[in-house]
Structure formats: structure tokens, C-alpha cells
């Protein structure tokens, strides 16, 4: 019984981690889609967005990207 409980807890933890990774990837893609109207993004910006793993930061950047009047506006306010 103990082994089964441990395996279930590990599965749950892995499942939750996978869900978080999916949410992070989705937020990153939404940011890129919002910014693509301004042309090719600088590699430094792409890397910064891809390397950010804090969901609350990405949510903030998503809101900023959706309101930005330009790429410069986004980078200034992120």
C-alpha cells in the first residue's frame, strides 16, 4: 500500500509540473503572437521571454504585450 501511495504522489507531482510547463509555454507563445505584428523580434528579447519560468511574470508580460503600441513600448514596460 505504501509503495502505491508514493507512486501516486510522484505521478501527481509530475502531472502538476507538466501542467505548469504547459501554461508557461502557452503564455510565451501568446506574448510572441502579440508582438509579431511589429516584425522580427530581437534574439535577446526572444531569449528573455523563453527563459522566464515565473508564471506571474509571464502573465504581466502578456498584458503588457496586448496593450503595447510598439515593440519599444513593450520592452520599456515589461
N, C-alpha and C positions, 0 to 999 in steps of 0.2 A: 504494500500500500504506500509506503513512504517513497519508494522509487517512482511510482506513478505520479504522486503529488509533485515531486521535484521536477519530473519531466514536463508536467503540465505547467508549472510555474515558469520553467525555461521557455516553453513554447509561447506562453503569454507574453513574456518579456520580449522575445524575438518578434512576435506579432506587433506589439506596440511600437518597437523600434522601427519596424518596416513601415508602419503607418505614418510615423513621424517623417521618415525619409521620403515617403511619397508626397506628403504635404509640402515639405521643403522644396522638392523638385518641381511641384506644381506652382508654388509661389514664384520660384525663379523663372519658370517659363512665362508666367503671366507678366512679370516685370519685363522680360525681353520682348514679348509681344507688344506691350505698351510703348516701348521705346523704339521699336523697329521703324516706326514712321519717320524717325529722324535720321535714318540711314545706318550705315555700318557703325557698330559700337566699338569704341577703343578696346583693345585686348585687356588693358588694365582694369577697365570697368567690368568687362565680362568675367574676368578672374575674381574680382572683388565680390560680385554677385554669386558666382558659383562656389566660392569658398565660405560664404556666410552660411552658417548652420543654425543660427538662432531664429526660430520661427517668428518671434515678436519683431525682430529687426526686419525680417523679410516682409512681414505684413505692413510695417511702416513704409518700407520702400515701395511696396505695391501701391499704397495710397498715394505716395509722392509721385510715382510714375504715371498714375492715372490722371493726375492734376497738372503735370508739368507742361509748360508751354514750349519747352525746348530741352535738348539733352543737357545743355549747360544749367538750365533751371533745375533739372532733376539732380545732377551731381552736386549743385550748390546746396540743395535742401535735403539730401539724403543723409 
